[in-house]
């Protein structure tokens, strides 16, 4: 598996952090009105993520996938998103540049799941999905205080506020 490098982007932020954690937060806040459905991409690797947020900008890939789940659950409980179905999706280990040629999950199934979530065909907000079924996840992802702390840090870094 190829994990993205720790390069730094033009804003001086680590690329992995800017792409996998900050961008989903910022885009979700800036797209107004909120869409009917939001899908945050996660991974089974979130299970080895660290929810402590000790050094969020130096977060690992696993941390970023946990952050995405935390963001999904955070936005699912926000009043401005009450008419939006917000979900988290684990597409599985699929054959991509990052997943490599040995990946065992079907990319077609991952696409099918994503489309079903994007079209609102898989249910209520605040759920985590894998292969068309709800999937268990690291308990820290559902910790509202940890979610609030993550969002506070992302607001401070980005200058972007959560819609009210």
DSSP file (Angstrom, degrees, kcal/mol; ACC not computed):
  #  RESIDUE AA STRUCTURE BP1 BP2  ACC     N-H-->O    O-->H-N    N-H-->O    O-->H-N    TCO  KAPPA ALPHA  PHI   PSI    X-CA   Y-CA   Z-CA
    1    1 A X              0   0    0      0, 0.0     2,-0.7     0, 0.0    98,-0.2   0.000 360.0 360.0 360.0 138.4    0.0    0.0    0.0
    2    2 A X        -     0   0    0     96,-2.7     2,-0.4    95,-0.2    98,-0.1  -0.889 360.0-164.0-101.1 113.9    1.3    3.5   -0.9
    3    3 A X        -     0   0    0     -2,-0.7    96,-0.0     1,-0.1    95,-0.0  -0.834  33.6-101.3 -95.3 134.0    0.6    6.1    1.9
    4    4 A X        -     0   0    0     -2,-0.4    57,-0.1     1,-0.1    -1,-0.1  -0.137  42.5-108.5 -54.0 148.4    0.9    9.7    0.8
    5    5 A X        -     0   0    0      1,-0.1    11,-0.4    -3,-0.0    -1,-0.1  -0.103  24.1-107.5 -73.2 174.4    4.2   11.4    1.7
    6    6 A X        +     0   0    0      9,-0.1    -1,-0.1     8,-0.1    -2,-0.0  -0.160  63.6 150.3 -96.4  39.3    4.6   14.1    4.3
    7    7 A X        -     0   0    0      7,-0.1     8,-3.1     1,-0.1     2,-0.4  -0.214  43.2-123.5 -67.9 163.3    5.2   16.9    1.8
    8    8 A X  B     -A   14   0A   0      6,-0.3     6,-0.2     7,-0.1    -1,-0.1  -0.915  19.6-138.7-112.8 136.9    4.1   20.4    2.5
    9    9 A X    >   -     0   0    0      4,-2.9     3,-2.1    -2,-0.4     6,-0.0  -0.220  37.1 -88.5 -85.0 178.7    1.8   22.4    0.3
   10   10 A X  T 3  S+     0   0    0      1,-0.3    -1,-0.1     2,-0.1    -2,-0.0   0.715 125.9  59.9 -63.2 -21.2    2.0   26.1   -0.7
   11   11 A X  T 3  S-     0   0    0      2,-0.2    -1,-0.3     1,-0.0     3,-0.1   0.497 118.4-110.6 -83.5  -3.2    0.1   27.1    2.4
   12   12 A X  S <  S+     0   0    0     -3,-2.1     2,-0.3     1,-0.3    -2,-0.1   0.541  79.7 124.7  85.5   7.4    2.8   25.6    4.6
   13   13 A X  S    S-     0   0    0      1,-0.1    -4,-2.9     2,-0.0    -1,-0.3  -0.768  73.6 -97.0 -99.6 145.1    0.5   22.8    5.8
   14   14 A X  B  >  -A    8   0A   0     -2,-0.3     4,-2.7    -6,-0.2    -6,-0.3  -0.385  32.7-131.3 -57.3 134.0    1.3   19.1    5.4
   15   15 A X  H  > S+     0   0    0     -8,-3.1     4,-2.7     1,-0.2     5,-0.3   0.878 104.0  53.5 -58.9 -42.5   -0.4   17.8    2.3
   16   16 A X  H  > S+     0   0    0     -9,-0.4     4,-2.7   -11,-0.4     5,-0.4   0.930 113.1  43.6 -61.2 -45.2   -2.0   14.8    3.9
   17   17 A X  H  >>S+     0   0    0     40,-0.3     5,-2.4     2,-0.2     4,-2.0   0.938 115.4  48.1 -63.3 -48.0   -3.6   16.9    6.6
   18   18 A X  I  <>S+     0   0    0     -4,-2.7     5,-1.9     3,-0.2    -2,-0.2   0.883 120.4  37.4 -62.4 -39.1   -4.7   19.6    4.2
   19   19 A X  I  <5S+     0   0    0     -4,-2.7     5,-0.3    -5,-0.2    -2,-0.2   0.923 125.2  33.3 -79.3 -47.2   -6.2   17.0    1.8
   20   20 A X  I  <5S+     0   0    0     -4,-2.7    -3,-0.2    -5,-0.3    -2,-0.2   0.732 134.2  13.2 -90.2 -23.3   -7.7   14.4    4.1
   21   21 A X  I  X5S+     0   0    0     -4,-2.0     4,-1.5    -5,-0.4    -3,-0.2   0.757 126.0  41.7-117.7 -55.3   -8.8   16.5    7.2
   22   22 A X  I  ><S+     0   0    0     -5,-2.4     4,-2.9     1,-0.2     5,-0.2   0.914 111.9  53.2 -68.0 -43.9   -8.9   20.2    6.5
   23   23 A X  H  ><S+     0   0    0     -5,-1.9     4,-2.9    -6,-0.4     5,-0.3   0.924 107.8  49.0 -61.8 -46.9  -10.4   20.1    3.0
   24   24 A X  H  > S+     0   0    0     -5,-0.3     4,-1.9     1,-0.2    -1,-0.2   0.910 115.0  46.6 -60.0 -39.0  -13.5   18.0    3.9
   25   25 A X  H  X S+     0   0    0     -4,-1.5     4,-2.0     2,-0.2    -2,-0.2   0.964 115.1  45.3 -62.8 -52.3  -14.2   20.3    6.9
   26   26 A X  H  X S+     0   0    0     -4,-2.9     4,-2.1     1,-0.2    -2,-0.2   0.922 114.4  47.0 -61.3 -47.8  -13.7   23.5    4.9
   27   27 A X  H  X S+     0   0    0     -4,-2.9     4,-2.1     1,-0.2    -1,-0.2   0.902 110.2  53.3 -62.4 -40.9  -15.8   22.4    1.9
   28   28 A X  H  < S+     0   0    0     -4,-1.9    -1,-0.2    -5,-0.3    -2,-0.2   0.896 112.8  44.6 -61.5 -39.5  -18.6   21.1    4.1
   29   29 A X  H  < S+     0   0    0     -4,-2.0    -1,-0.2     1,-0.2    -2,-0.2   0.847 116.0  45.8 -72.2 -34.1  -18.8   24.5    5.8
   30   30 A X  H  < S+     0   0    0     -4,-2.1     2,-1.0    -5,-0.2    -2,-0.2   0.735  87.1  89.7 -87.3 -23.3  -18.6   26.6    2.6
   31   31 A X  S  < S-     0   0    0     -4,-2.1     2,-0.4    -5,-0.2     4,-0.2  -0.648  76.1-145.5 -78.6 106.6  -21.1   24.7    0.4
   32   32 A X  S    S+     0   0    0     -2,-1.0     2,-0.2     2,-0.1    -3,-0.0  -0.985  74.5  30.9-130.9 138.2  -24.3   26.5    1.2
   33   33 A X  S    S-     0   0    0     -2,-0.4    -1,-0.0    47,-0.1    -3,-0.0   0.615 104.3-112.0 -68.4 160.3  -27.1   25.6    1.4
   34   34 A X        -     0   0    0     46,-0.3    -2,-0.1    -2,-0.2     4,-0.1  -0.288  33.4-111.8 -59.8 144.9  -25.9   22.2    2.5
   35   35 A X        -     0   0    0     -4,-0.2    -1,-0.1     2,-0.1     3,-0.1  -0.181  26.0-107.3 -69.2 170.8  -26.6   19.4    0.0
   36   36 A X  S    S+     0   0    0      1,-0.2    49,-2.9    48,-0.2     2,-0.4   0.809 103.0  26.8 -68.7 -29.6  -29.2   16.6    0.7
   37   37 A X  E     -b   85   0B   0     47,-0.2     2,-0.4    81,-0.1    49,-0.2  -0.997  61.8-170.7-139.8 139.5  -26.4   14.1    1.3
   38   38 A X  E     -b   86   0B   0     47,-2.7    49,-2.7    -2,-0.4     2,-0.5  -0.997   5.9-166.1-128.0 135.0  -22.8   14.3    2.5
   39   39 A X  E     -b   87   0B   0     -2,-0.4     2,-0.5    47,-0.2    49,-0.2  -0.977   2.7-163.1-125.0 119.3  -20.4   11.3    2.4
   40   40 A X  E     -b   88   0B   0     47,-2.7    49,-2.6    -2,-0.5     2,-0.4  -0.887  21.1-131.4 -99.5 125.7  -17.1   11.4    4.3
   41   41 A X  E     +b   89   0B   0     -2,-0.5    49,-0.2    47,-0.2     2,-0.2  -0.639  37.3 160.1 -82.2 129.2  -14.6    8.8    3.1
   42   42 A X  E     -b   90   0B   0     47,-3.6    49,-0.6    -2,-0.4     2,-0.3  -0.353  22.4-142.0-123.4-155.9  -13.0    6.8    5.9
   43   43 A X    >   -     0   0    0     22,-0.2     3,-2.0    47,-0.2     4,-0.2  -0.966  33.1-105.4-168.3 157.2  -11.2    3.5    6.1
   44   44 A X  G >  S+     0   0    0     -2,-0.3     3,-1.8     1,-0.3     4,-0.2   0.760 114.9  75.2 -60.7 -22.3  -10.8    0.5    8.3
   45   45 A X  G >  S+     0   0    0      1,-0.3     3,-1.7     2,-0.2    -1,-0.3   0.635  71.0  83.3 -66.0 -12.3   -7.4    2.0    9.1
   46   46 A X  G X  S+     0   0    0     -3,-2.0     3,-2.1     1,-0.3    -1,-0.3   0.793  75.0  74.8 -59.3 -24.6   -9.3    4.6   11.2
   47   47 A X  G <  S+     0   0    0     -3,-1.8    -1,-0.3     1,-0.3    -2,-0.2   0.753  97.9  43.7 -61.9 -23.9   -9.1    1.9   13.9
   48   48 A X  G <  S+     0   0    0     -3,-1.7    -1,-0.3    -4,-0.2    -2,-0.2   0.271  92.7 116.7-102.5  11.6   -5.5    2.7   14.5
   49   49 A X    <   -     0   0    0     -3,-2.1     2,-0.6    13,-0.4    14,-0.1  -0.415  65.0-126.4 -76.0 155.8   -6.1    6.4   14.4
   50   50 A X    >   -     0   0    0     -2,-0.1     3,-0.6     1,-0.1    10,-0.1  -0.916  16.5-169.9-107.5 118.6   -5.4    8.6   17.4
   51   51 A X  T 3   +     0   0    0     -2,-0.6    -1,-0.1     1,-0.2    99,-0.1   0.401  67.2  93.6 -86.6   2.3   -8.3   10.8   18.5
   52   52 A X  T 3  S-     0   0    0      1,-0.1    -1,-0.2     3,-0.0     4,-0.1   0.766  75.5-149.1 -69.7 -24.4   -6.2   12.9   21.0
   53   53 A X    X   +     0   0    0     -3,-0.6     3,-0.8     2,-0.1     4,-0.1   0.774  41.2 152.1  60.7  28.7   -5.4   15.6   18.4
   54   54 A X  T 3  S+     0   0    0      1,-0.3     2,-0.2     2,-0.1    -1,-0.1   0.904  81.5   5.0 -56.4 -45.5   -2.0   16.2   20.0
   55   55 A X  T >  S+     0   0    0      1,-0.1     3,-1.7     3,-0.0    -1,-0.3  -0.629  75.8 177.4-140.1  76.9   -0.4   17.4   16.8
   56   56 A X  G X  S+     0   0    0     -3,-0.8     3,-1.5     1,-0.3    -1,-0.1   0.806  77.5  57.4 -57.8 -35.7   -3.3   17.5   14.3
   57   57 A X  G 3  S+     0   0    0      1,-0.3   -40,-0.3    -4,-0.1    -1,-0.3   0.754 107.4  49.2 -69.2 -22.1   -1.1   18.9   11.4
   58   58 A X  G <  S+     0   0    0     -3,-1.7    -1,-0.3   -41,-0.1    -2,-0.2   0.103  84.7 147.3-100.1  20.8    1.2   15.9   11.7
   59   59 A X    <   -     0   0    0     -3,-1.5   -42,-0.1     1,-0.1     2,-0.1  -0.206  44.9-125.2 -60.1 145.6   -1.6   13.4   11.7
   60   60 A X     >  -     0   0    0      1,-0.1     4,-2.3   -10,-0.1     5,-0.2  -0.297  29.8 -99.6 -80.0 171.8   -1.1   10.0   10.1
   61   61 A X  H  > S+     0   0    0      1,-0.2     4,-1.8     2,-0.2     5,-0.2   0.925 126.8  51.2 -57.7 -45.3   -3.2    8.6    7.3
   62   62 A X  H  > S+     0   0    0      1,-0.2     4,-1.7     2,-0.2   -13,-0.4   0.901 108.4  51.6 -60.6 -41.7   -5.1    6.5    9.9
   63   63 A X  H  > S+     0   0    0      1,-0.2     4,-2.8     2,-0.2    -1,-0.2   0.921 107.7  52.9 -59.1 -43.9   -5.7    9.6   12.0
   64   64 A X  H  X S+     0   0    0     -4,-2.3     4,-2.0     1,-0.2    -1,-0.2   0.850 107.0  51.2 -64.2 -34.1   -7.1   11.4    9.0
   65   65 A X  H  X S+     0   0    0     -4,-1.8     4,-1.4     2,-0.2    -1,-0.2   0.847 111.1  48.4 -72.1 -32.9   -9.6    8.6    8.4
   66   66 A X  H  X S+     0   0    0     -4,-1.7     4,-2.6     2,-0.2    -2,-0.2   0.903 108.7  54.6 -68.0 -42.2  -10.7    8.8   12.0
   67   67 A X  H  X S+     0   0    0     -4,-2.8     4,-2.8     1,-0.2    -2,-0.2   0.907 105.1  53.7 -56.8 -42.5  -11.0   12.6   11.6
   68   68 A X  H  X S+     0   0    0     -4,-2.0     4,-2.3     2,-0.2    -1,-0.2   0.898 109.1  47.6 -62.2 -40.1  -13.3   12.1    8.7
   69   69 A X  H  X S+     0   0    0     -4,-1.4     4,-2.5     2,-0.2     5,-0.2   0.927 111.6  50.9 -64.4 -43.1  -15.6    9.8   10.7
   70   70 A X  H  X S+     0   0    0     -4,-2.6     4,-2.3     1,-0.2    -2,-0.2   0.900 110.3  49.8 -60.8 -40.8  -15.6   12.4   13.5
   71   71 A X  H  X S+     0   0    0     -4,-2.8     4,-3.0     2,-0.2     5,-0.3   0.910 108.9  52.0 -64.5 -42.0  -16.5   15.1   11.1
   72   72 A X  H  X S+     0   0    0     -4,-2.3     4,-1.9     1,-0.2    -2,-0.2   0.943 113.4  43.4 -58.9 -47.6  -19.3   13.0    9.7
   73   73 A X  H  X S+     0   0    0     -4,-2.5     4,-0.7     2,-0.2    -1,-0.2   0.856 113.7  52.5 -68.8 -34.1  -20.8   12.4   13.1
   74   74 A X  H >< S+     0   0    0     -4,-2.3     3,-1.2    -5,-0.2     4,-0.2   0.967 112.4  43.0 -63.3 -53.6  -20.2   16.1   14.1
   75   75 A X  H >< S+     0   0    0     -4,-3.0     3,-1.4     1,-0.3     6,-0.2   0.823 104.9  65.3 -66.0 -29.6  -22.1   17.5   11.1
   76   76 A X  H 3< S+     0   0    0     -4,-1.9    -1,-0.3    -5,-0.3    -2,-0.2   0.765 106.3  43.8 -62.5 -24.0  -24.8   14.9   11.4
   77   77 A X  T << S+     0   0    0     -3,-1.2     2,-0.4    -4,-0.7    -1,-0.3   0.348  89.4 107.8-103.9   6.6  -25.8   16.5   14.7
   78   78 A X    X   -     0   0    0     -3,-1.4     3,-1.8    -4,-0.2    86,-0.0  -0.691  69.0-134.8 -88.5 136.2  -25.6   20.2   13.7
   79   79 A X  G >  S+     0   0    0     -2,-0.4     3,-1.7     1,-0.3     4,-0.2   0.849 104.3  60.4 -55.8 -37.2  -28.8   22.1   13.2
   80   80 A X  G 3  S+     0   0    0     83,-0.4   -46,-0.3     1,-0.3    -1,-0.3   0.686 109.1  44.8 -65.6 -15.7  -27.7   23.6    9.9
   81   81 A X  G X  S+     0   0    0     -3,-1.8     3,-2.0    -6,-0.2    -1,-0.3   0.088  74.6 116.3-113.5  20.8  -27.4   20.1    8.5
   82   82 A X  T <  S+     0   0    0     -3,-1.7    -1,-0.1     1,-0.3    -2,-0.1   0.738  81.3  46.4 -65.2 -21.3  -30.7   18.7    9.9
   83   83 A X  T 3  S+     0   0    0     -3,-0.2     2,-0.4    -4,-0.2    -1,-0.3   0.229 100.6  87.4-101.8  13.3  -32.0   18.2    6.4
   84   84 A X  S <  S-     0   0    0     -3,-2.0     2,-0.8    -9,-0.1   -47,-0.2  -0.933  72.1-138.5-114.5 133.0  -28.8   16.5    5.2
   85   85 A X  E     -b   37   0B   0    -49,-2.9   -47,-2.7    -2,-0.4     2,-0.5  -0.833  25.8-166.1 -88.0 115.1  -28.0   12.8    5.5
   86   86 A X  E     +b   38   0B   0     -2,-0.8    40,-2.7   -49,-0.2    41,-0.7  -0.913  13.9 169.0-109.9 122.2  -24.4   12.8    6.6
   87   87 A X  E     -bc  39 127B   0    -49,-2.7   -47,-2.7    -2,-0.5     2,-0.4  -0.852  29.9-136.6-130.6 162.6  -22.6    9.4    6.4
   88   88 A X  E     -bc  40 128B   0     39,-2.4    41,-2.7    -2,-0.3     2,-0.4  -0.956  23.2-161.1-116.7 140.3  -19.1    7.9    6.6
   89   89 A X  E     -bc  41 129B   0    -49,-2.6   -47,-3.6    -2,-0.4     2,-0.7  -0.984  17.5-160.9-130.1 129.9  -18.0    5.3    4.1
   90   90 A X  E     -b   42   0B   0     39,-2.9    41,-0.4    -2,-0.4   -47,-0.2  -0.932  10.1-168.3 -99.8 107.0  -15.2    2.7    4.2
   91   91 A X        -     0   0    0     -2,-0.7    19,-0.2   -49,-0.6    -1,-0.1   0.607  36.7-127.1 -73.8  -8.8  -14.8    1.9    0.5
   92   92 A X        -     0   0    0     18,-0.1     2,-1.1     1,-0.1    -1,-0.2  -0.340  43.9 -44.5  90.9-178.4  -12.6   -1.1    1.4
   93   93 A X  S    S+     0   0    0     -2,-0.1    12,-2.9    -3,-0.1     2,-0.3  -0.783  76.2 174.0 -91.8  98.2   -9.1   -2.0    0.2
   94   94 A X        -     0   0    0     -2,-1.1     2,-1.2    10,-0.2     5,-0.2  -0.714  41.6 -94.2-112.3 157.8   -9.5   -1.3   -3.5
   95   95 A X  S    S+     0   0    0     10,-0.5     2,-0.2    -2,-0.3     6,-0.1  -0.566  71.6 126.2 -75.9  98.0   -7.0   -1.4   -6.4
   96   96 A X  S  > S-     0   0    0     -2,-1.2     4,-2.8     4,-0.3     7,-0.1  -0.765  79.5 -85.2-134.5-179.3   -6.0    2.2   -6.8
   97   97 A X  T  4 S+     0   0    0     -2,-0.2   -95,-0.2     1,-0.2     4,-0.1   0.919 133.8  38.1 -57.7 -41.5   -2.6    3.9   -6.9
   98   98 A X  T  4 S+     0   0    0      1,-0.2   -96,-2.7   -97,-0.1    -1,-0.2   0.920 118.5  47.3 -75.6 -43.6   -2.7    4.0   -3.1
   99   99 A X  T  4 S-     0   0    0    -98,-0.2     3,-0.3    -5,-0.2    -2,-0.2   0.790  99.9-151.3 -70.2 -28.7   -4.3    0.6   -2.6
  100  100 A X    ><  -     0   0    0     -4,-2.8     3,-1.0     1,-0.2    -4,-0.3  -0.026  32.3 -65.5  80.0 172.7   -2.0   -1.2   -5.0
  101  101 A X  T 3  S+     0   0    0      1,-0.2    -1,-0.2    -6,-0.1    -6,-0.1   0.604 125.2  63.2 -74.9 -14.0   -2.5   -4.2   -7.2
  102  102 A X  T 3  S+     0   0    0     -3,-0.3    -1,-0.2    -8,-0.1    -2,-0.1   0.486  71.0 129.0 -90.0  -3.0   -2.9   -6.7   -4.3
  103  103 A X    <   -     0   0    0     -3,-1.0    -8,-0.2    -7,-0.1    -9,-0.1  -0.210  44.1-159.7 -57.5 142.8   -6.1   -5.0   -2.9
  104  104 A X        +     0   0    0    -11,-0.2     2,-0.2   -10,-0.1   -10,-0.2   0.584  56.3  91.7-106.2 -13.1   -8.9   -7.5   -2.4
  105  105 A X  S    S-     0   0    0    -12,-2.9     2,-0.6     1,-0.1   -10,-0.5  -0.519  80.0-108.7 -86.3 156.4  -12.1   -5.4   -2.3
  106  106 A X     >  -     0   0    0     -2,-0.2     4,-1.7     1,-0.2     3,-0.5  -0.717  16.4-155.7 -85.6 117.6  -14.2   -4.7   -5.4
  107  107 A X  H  > S+     0   0    0     -2,-0.6     4,-2.4     1,-0.2     5,-0.2   0.828  95.4  61.0 -63.3 -30.0  -13.9   -1.1   -6.5
  108  108 A X  H  > S+     0   0    0      1,-0.2     4,-2.4     2,-0.2    -1,-0.2   0.888 103.2  49.5 -62.3 -39.1  -17.3   -1.5   -8.2
  109  109 A X  H  > S+     0   0    0     -3,-0.5     4,-2.4     2,-0.2    -1,-0.2   0.886 109.8  51.6 -66.7 -38.7  -18.9   -2.3   -4.8
  110  110 A X  H  X S+     0   0    0     -4,-1.7     4,-2.4     2,-0.2    -2,-0.2   0.915 111.3  46.9 -64.1 -42.4  -17.2    0.8   -3.3
  111  111 A X  H  X S+     0   0    0     -4,-2.4     4,-2.7     2,-0.2     5,-0.2   0.912 110.6  52.7 -65.1 -42.3  -18.6    3.0   -6.1
  112  112 A X  H  X S+     0   0    0     -4,-2.4     4,-2.4     1,-0.2    -2,-0.2   0.915 110.6  47.8 -59.2 -44.4  -22.0    1.4   -5.7
  113  113 A X  H  X S+     0   0    0     -4,-2.4     4,-2.5     2,-0.2     5,-0.2   0.933 111.9  49.7 -61.3 -46.8  -22.0    2.3   -2.0
  114  114 A X  H  X S+     0   0    0     -4,-2.4     4,-3.0     1,-0.2    -2,-0.2   0.927 112.5  46.7 -60.4 -46.1  -20.8    5.8   -2.6
  115  115 A X  H  X S+     0   0    0     -4,-2.7     4,-2.1     2,-0.2    -1,-0.2   0.917 111.1  51.9 -63.0 -43.7  -23.5    6.4   -5.2
  116  116 A X  H  <>S+     0   0    0     -4,-2.4     5,-3.2    -5,-0.2     6,-0.5   0.908 114.2  43.7 -60.2 -42.1  -26.2    4.9   -2.9
  117  117 A X  H ><5S+     0   0    0     -4,-2.5     3,-1.4     3,-0.2    -2,-0.2   0.925 112.5  51.5 -68.2 -44.2  -25.1    7.2   -0.1
  118  118 A X  H 3<5S+     0   0    0     -4,-3.0    -2,-0.2     1,-0.3    -1,-0.2   0.808 112.2  47.3 -63.4 -29.3  -24.9   10.2   -2.3
  119  119 A X  T 3<5S-     0   0    0     -4,-2.1    -1,-0.3    -5,-0.2    -2,-0.2   0.409 116.4-115.1 -92.0   1.6  -28.4    9.6   -3.6
  120  120 A X  T < 5S+     0   0    0     -3,-1.4     3,-0.4    -4,-0.2    -3,-0.2   0.780  75.4 129.8  75.4  27.6  -29.8    9.1   -0.1
  121  121 A X      < +     0   0    0     -5,-3.2    -4,-0.2    -6,-0.2    -5,-0.1   0.433  58.3  63.3 -95.0   0.4  -30.7    5.4   -0.5
  122  122 A X  S    S-     0   0    0     -6,-0.5     2,-0.2     1,-0.3    -1,-0.2   0.115  97.4-113.4-119.0  24.5  -29.0    4.1    2.6
  123  123 A X        +     0   0    0     -3,-0.4    -1,-0.3    -6,-0.0     4,-0.1  -0.554  55.3   9.8 104.7-154.8  -30.7    5.6    5.5
  124  124 A X        -     0   0    0     -2,-0.2     3,-0.4     1,-0.2   -39,-0.1  -0.154  68.6 -91.5 -81.6 164.1  -30.2    8.0    8.4
  125  125 A X  S    S+     0   0    0      1,-0.2   -38,-0.2   -49,-0.1    -1,-0.2  -0.224  98.9  40.3 -67.0 158.6  -27.5   10.4    9.4
  126  126 A X  S    S+     0   0    0    -40,-2.7     2,-0.3     1,-0.3    -1,-0.2   0.790  83.1 129.0  75.7  29.8  -24.6    9.5   11.6
  127  127 A X  E     -c   87   0B   0    -41,-0.7   -39,-2.4    -3,-0.4     2,-0.4  -0.832  50.2-140.7-116.4 155.4  -23.9    6.0   10.2
  128  128 A X  E     -c   88   0B   0     -2,-0.3     7,-2.7     7,-0.3     2,-0.3  -0.965  25.1-161.2-116.3 131.6  -20.7    4.4    9.0
  129  129 A X  E     +cD  89 134B   0    -41,-2.7   -39,-2.9    -2,-0.4     2,-0.3  -0.834  21.5 169.8-121.7 149.9  -21.0    2.1    5.9
  130  130 A X  E >  S- D   0 133B   0      3,-2.3     3,-1.4    -2,-0.3   -39,-0.1  -0.878  78.2 -10.9-155.0 122.9  -19.1   -0.7    4.3
  131  131 A X  T 3  S-     0   0    0    -41,-0.4     3,-0.1    -2,-0.3   -21,-0.1   0.881 128.5 -52.6  52.8  44.7  -20.4   -2.8    1.4
  132  132 A X  T 3  S+     0   0    0      1,-0.2     2,-0.3   -23,-0.1    -1,-0.3   0.547 120.5  94.3  76.5   7.8  -24.0   -1.6    1.8
  133  133 A X  E <  S-D  130   0B   0     -3,-1.4    -3,-2.3     0, 0.0    -1,-0.2  -0.946  82.6 -99.3-131.3 151.5  -24.2   -2.3    5.5
  134  134 A X  E     -D  129   0B   0     -2,-0.3     2,-0.4    -5,-0.2    -5,-0.3  -0.422  43.3-156.1 -63.3 143.8  -23.6   -0.4    8.7
  135  135 A X        -     0   0    0     -7,-2.7    -7,-0.3    -2,-0.1    -4,-0.0  -0.952  15.2-113.1-127.7 145.0  -20.2   -1.1   10.1
  136  136 A X        -     0   0    0     -2,-0.4     2,-0.3     1,-0.0     3,-0.0  -0.279  38.6-172.7 -68.7 162.2  -18.8   -0.9   13.6
  137  137 A X        -     0   0    0    -91,-0.0     2,-0.1   -90,-0.0     5,-0.1  -0.951  35.7 -65.9-152.5 166.5  -16.1    1.7   14.3
  138  138 A X    >   -     0   0    0     -2,-0.3     3,-1.8     1,-0.1     4,-0.4  -0.372  46.1-130.6 -58.0 130.4  -13.7    3.0   16.9
  139  139 A X  G >  S+     0   0    0      1,-0.3     3,-1.4     2,-0.2     4,-0.3   0.788 101.9  69.4 -59.5 -29.9  -15.7    4.4   19.8
  140  140 A X  G >  S+     0   0    0      1,-0.3     3,-1.3     2,-0.2    -1,-0.3   0.780  86.5  68.5 -60.6 -25.7  -13.7    7.7   19.8
  141  141 A X  G <  S+     0   0    0     -3,-1.8    -1,-0.3     1,-0.3    -2,-0.2   0.828 101.8  45.8 -62.3 -30.8  -15.3    8.6   16.5
  142  142 A X  G <  S+     0   0    0     -3,-1.4     2,-0.8    -4,-0.4    -1,-0.3   0.402  81.8 117.1 -92.7   1.4  -18.6    9.0   18.2
  143  143 A X    <>  -     0   0    0     -3,-1.3     4,-2.4    -4,-0.3     5,-0.2  -0.606  51.6-160.3 -75.1 109.1  -17.2   11.0   21.2
  144  144 A X  H  > S+     0   0    0     -2,-0.8     4,-2.7     1,-0.2    -1,-0.2   0.840  88.8  53.6 -63.6 -34.7  -18.9   14.4   20.9
  145  145 A X  H  > S+     0   0    0      2,-0.2     4,-2.2     1,-0.2    -1,-0.2   0.912 110.3  47.4 -66.2 -40.5  -16.3   16.2   23.0
  146  146 A X  H  > S+     0   0    0      2,-0.2     4,-2.5     1,-0.2    -2,-0.2   0.901 112.2  50.4 -65.5 -40.2  -13.5   14.9   20.7
  147  147 A X  H  X S+     0   0    0     -4,-2.4     4,-2.6     2,-0.2    -2,-0.2   0.934 110.4  49.3 -61.0 -46.6  -15.6   15.9   17.6
  148  148 A X  H  X S+     0   0    0     -4,-2.7     4,-2.4     1,-0.2    -2,-0.2   0.890 111.1  49.8 -61.0 -40.0  -16.0   19.4   19.1
  149  149 A X  H  X S+     0   0    0     -4,-2.2     4,-2.2     2,-0.2    -1,-0.2   0.915 110.4  50.3 -65.1 -43.6  -12.3   19.7   19.8
  150  150 A X  H  X S+     0   0    0     -4,-2.5     4,-2.4     1,-0.2    -2,-0.2   0.944 112.6  46.2 -58.4 -49.2  -11.4   18.6   16.3
  151  151 A X  H  X S+     0   0    0     -4,-2.6     4,-2.7     1,-0.2    -2,-0.2   0.888 109.7  54.2 -64.8 -39.1  -13.8   21.2   14.7
  152  152 A X  H  X S+     0   0    0     -4,-2.4     4,-2.1    -5,-0.2    -1,-0.2   0.916 110.7  46.5 -60.4 -42.5  -12.5   23.9   17.0
  153  153 A X  H  X S+     0   0    0     -4,-2.2     4,-2.3     2,-0.2    -2,-0.2   0.905 112.8  49.1 -66.5 -40.5   -9.0   23.2   15.9
  154  154 A X  H  X S+     0   0    0     -4,-2.4     4,-2.6     2,-0.2     6,-0.4   0.873 109.9  51.9 -68.0 -36.2  -10.0   23.1   12.2
  155  155 A X  H  X S+     0   0    0     -4,-2.7     4,-2.9     2,-0.2     5,-0.3   0.923 111.0  48.2 -62.5 -43.8  -11.9   26.4   12.6
  156  156 A X  H  < S+     0   0    0     -4,-2.1    -2,-0.2    -5,-0.2    -1,-0.2   0.911 115.6  43.5 -64.5 -42.4   -8.8   28.1   14.1
  157  157 A X  H  < S+     0   0    0     -4,-2.3    -2,-0.2     1,-0.2    -1,-0.2   0.904 125.9  31.4 -69.1 -42.4   -6.5   26.8   11.4
  158  158 A X  H  < S-     0   0    0     -4,-2.6    -2,-0.2     2,-0.2    -3,-0.2   0.750  90.8-134.4 -91.1 -26.2   -8.8   27.6    8.5
  159  159 A X     <  +     0   0    0     -4,-2.9     2,-0.4    -5,-0.3    -3,-0.1   0.592  64.6 130.0  76.6  10.0  -10.7   30.6    9.7
  160  160 A X        -     0   0    0     -6,-0.4    -1,-0.3    -5,-0.3     2,-0.3  -0.839  46.9-148.4-102.6 133.0  -13.9   29.0    8.4
  161  161 A X        -     0   0    0     -2,-0.4     2,-0.3    -3,-0.1     3,-0.0  -0.688  21.1-108.6 -99.7 153.4  -16.9   28.7   10.7
  162  162 A X        -     0   0    0     -2,-0.3  -133,-0.1     1,-0.1  -136,-0.0  -0.625  45.2-105.8 -74.5 132.1  -19.6   26.0   10.8
  163  163 A X              0   0    0     -2,-0.3   -83,-0.4     1,-0.1   -82,-0.1  -0.278 360.0 360.0 -58.9 144.8  -22.9   27.3    9.4
  164  164 A X              0   0    0    -85,-0.1    -1,-0.1   -84,-0.1   -83,-0.0   0.415 360.0 360.0 -97.9 360.0  -25.5   28.0   12.1
